[in-house]
Amino acid sequence: MLSIPHQSIGFSFSSDLSLLTLKGIGLQYIDDHSYSWDNRNRKDSHCILQYCIEGEGAIEIDGINRPLHKGDAFIIDIPGASHYHLPKHSSRWEFIYLEFSKECLPLLWKIHRTIGHVVHFPENSLIFDRIMEIYNMALSNELKSYFENSRISYDLWMQLTEYVMTSSAVEISKVDHAKAYIDQYYYRDDLNLDLVADCTGMSKYYLCKEFHKKYGVSPGKYLRELRISQACRLLMTNSDHTLQEIAEMVGYSNNNYFGKVFKAEKGISPDKYRKQSAKYDLVRAVYETPHIKNILTP
């Protein structure tokens, strides 16, 4: 828990200009499970950035639940189809929130289209340092000017949007890295989503989201289809291996399970698939996608 005062500060303006402004900021420590905000029913109108410092919170957006761990921040428009709360399994949630006027919406929508409603940045990042600096300025009543408030708000949103856009470009290359990792190690029977996520430095949730966005399938389905494709090649071109050996060569230690997965994908058993292919003297494997050089190796 941070040692600085946990307070909330609001700002009241008198101006005929429509500029992006910080309407409120607060540092909170929640351990009461009655803490819950259903934004579908709220009457106030603003945008909020809420950053998790310690503990765990949760947010539901369009019916999809997301845990919020240390370093995660949600960025949403209020009112809207979202609901954030302290989940039952979490004993605490310490966070800092910033409320902005709706002039930030173009940038908020840009962030949503690029990365979604949840952004991750660590406590040692420039963005978090800037947020805490703004909080301390609010505590000490240094934001007395409407223009200073607006300038600081624009600066933070520009910094945040730039961070998201830059991170998104890096994540795309990480998705390619994830696919290349699967392509290289598909034969390992211990290959799973955790290993692929760890090798790329991405969360499992974000890896699945971005992988599906780029390749049209989940990482798990891609791995399964790749393994069965390789199994078909071996069944067609190599009659010396037993079905058990082929299963192990494509990442299945259990031959029965391999047979079930193969039949689910191809509609027939591996043995029947091999017999159908035996009528040809030579069988050439044809792949759905062209071979791409492995990006993991030079």
N, C-alpha and C positions, 0 to 999 in steps of 0.2 A: 504493500500500500504506500502510495506517495506521501511524503511528509508535509507537503505544502497544503494550505487550506482547501477543503472541498466545499466549494460554493458555486452558486449560479449567478450570473450577471446578465441583465437585459439592457438593451439600448433603446432610447426613445429619440426619434428624429423629427425635425420640423424643417421640411424642404419641399420645394415643388419639382425637384429633379428626381428622375427614376434611375438611380444608380444601384449597382450591386452593393449590398451592405451586410455586415454582421449584425444580426438581430439579437443574438444571445449566445452565451458560452457557459459551460459548466463542467466541473469535475465531480464525479459521483462514485460512491462505493455502495453497491447494492448487495444485500444478503437476504432480502425479503422476497419470497416467491410470488407475492401479490404484485410485484413490479411487472407491468404489462401495458403496452401501448398498441391498440388496434387502430391503425391509421385510416381505415375505411370510414370510421365514425368521427374523426376529429374535425373540429370546426376551424381551427387555425390553419394558416396557409404559409408555408415556408419550405425550405429544403434543409436537410440535416445531414451532417457528417458525424458519425459516432465511432470513436476509435477505442478498441479494447486494449487496456493497459495490463490487466491481470485477470485471472479467472476465465469464465466462459459465459457467453450469452448466446442468444439464438434469434434469428430473424426468419420469418416466412414471407416469401414474395411470390405472388401469383400461385399460391398453393404449394410452393417448393420450400422445404425447410433447409436452412443453412446454419451450422454451428459457427460461432464467432470466437476465435481463440486470440491469444496475445498477438498483436500486430495486425489484426484484421479490422477494417473499417467499412461500415456500410454507408452508402450515399443514396438517399432517397428523397422523393418529392412527397410532401404532405399537404392535403390528404392523398391517399393512394392505396393500392392493393397490397399492403404490407402490414406486418405485425411483429414487433420485437418484444422480448421478454427474458426473464431469468428462468432457464429451464430447470426442471425438478432435480436433475442429477447434478446441477452445479450449485456449489455452496456460496459463491460470490461472483461479482462482476464489477470490476473497477474500470471506468471509462471516462473519456472526455468527449463532450459533444459541442458542436458548433451549429447554430441555426442561421441560415442566410435568406435573404430576400429572393423572390422568384426570378430576378434578373440573371441568376446563375444557371437557369434551366438549359440554355444552349450548350453550355459546357457539361452539365450533368448528363444530358442526353448523349453527348459525344462519348463520355466515359462509359455509359451503359452500353452503347453500341459496340464499343471496343473491347471491354473486359467484363461487363456486367455490373451488378449492384454492389459487389464486395471487392474491395481493394486491399492488398496486403503491403504494408511497409513497416520495417522494423523500427524500434525505438531509437536506434543510432542514425536514423535517416534525417536528412535536412527538413523533410516535411514535418516530422514529429517535433523536431526542435522548434520549427516556426510556429506550430500550433501551441506549444507550451509557452513560447515567447508572447504570443497573442493573449493567452490566458493570464499571464503575469501582468501584462499591460492593462488588461481589463480589471484585475484585482486592484492595481495601484491607480486606477482612474486616469490612465494616460491616453485613452481614446475619446477625447472630448470633441474633436472635430469630425463633422460629417464626412469631409473629404479625406481625412486621414483614415477613418473607418473604411471607407470605400476603397481607398488605395490598397490597404492591407488585405481586404477581401479579394479584390481582383488579383493581387499578387499571389495569394495562397491558391486560388482556383487555377491560375495559369501554371503554377508550379505543380499542382496535383495533376492537371490534364497532361502536361508535358511528361510527367513521370509515368502515367498510364500508357501514353502513346509509345514511349521508349521501351517500357517493359513489355508491351504487346509485341513489338518487333522482335525482342529477344525470345519471348515465349514461342513465337512461330518457329524459330530455329530449334527450340527445345522439342517441339512436337515432331519435327523431322528427325531429331536425334532419338526420340522415343521409338519411332517407326524403324529406324535403322537398327536400334538395339534389339527390337523384336525380330527383325529380319536375320540378325546375326546369331541370336541365341534361342530361336524358337524350339530347338531340339532339347533344351533343358527341361526336365520334368518339374523343376521347382520354379520355373519362370512364372511370375504372377504380376499383378498390377502394382503391388508394393515395390517390387524390384525395379520395374520400369519407371515408376514415379521417382524413386530414390536416385536412379541414374541420371535423371534430367533435372532434379531439384524442384520439381513441381508437386503440388498437392494432387492426390488422386482425383479429387473432384474436378479440378481445373484441367488436369491432363485429359480426362474423359471428355470434358466439354470441348476443348480445343481440338482433340484428335478427331472427334465426330464432326466438328465443323469443317475440318480440312479434308478428311478422307471419307466421310459419310458413314462410318461404322465406329463402334466402340473399340478400344484397344483389345478387349477380350475376344470380341467377334473376329477382329482382324487376325489375331493369333490363331484362333481355331481354324479359320479358313486357310491360313497359310500352312498350318500343319497338315490339314487334309489334302491340300494341293500338293505338298511334298510327298505325302503318302501315295497319292495317285501316281505320281511320277515313278516312285519306287516300285509300285505294284505293276505298272505297265512295262518297265524297262529292266527289272531285275527279278528274275524268278528264283534266284539262289537263296534269298532271305526268307525266313519264316515270317508269318504275320506278327508274331511276338517281337521279332527283331526289328521289323519295320515300325511297329508301334513305338518301340524304344528309340528308334532313330529320329522320330518326329516329336518326341517329348511326352509319350504316354507310357508309363511304367506298367500299367495294367492293360492287358490285351483286350479283356472284355469291355472295359470302358472305352477303349479306342474303337472297338467295333460299334458300340452304341453311338458315339459321336460321328463316326464315318457314315453310318446308315442315316443318321439324322440330316447330315449334310448332302449326301449323294442319293439317298433313297434305296440303296442296296448295300449288302455287306461287303467288306474288303475282299473276301474270298471270291464272291461272285463277280466283283469288279475286275479282279485279276483274270478270272476265267474268260470274261468277255473280251479282254484285251489280248488273249493268247492266240487268237485267230490270225494275227498279223505277224509277219517275219520281223519287221522293225516297227517300233512305235516311237514317235517323236512327241515330246512334251511341249504343249503350247500353253503359254502363260497369258493371263488376262491383261497384265500390265507389263511394259517393257522393263528390262533389267536396268536398275539405276545403281551407279557406283556407291558403295557403302561410305557414308559420310563420316563413319567413325575411324576410318583408316585413310592414310594419304594415298 
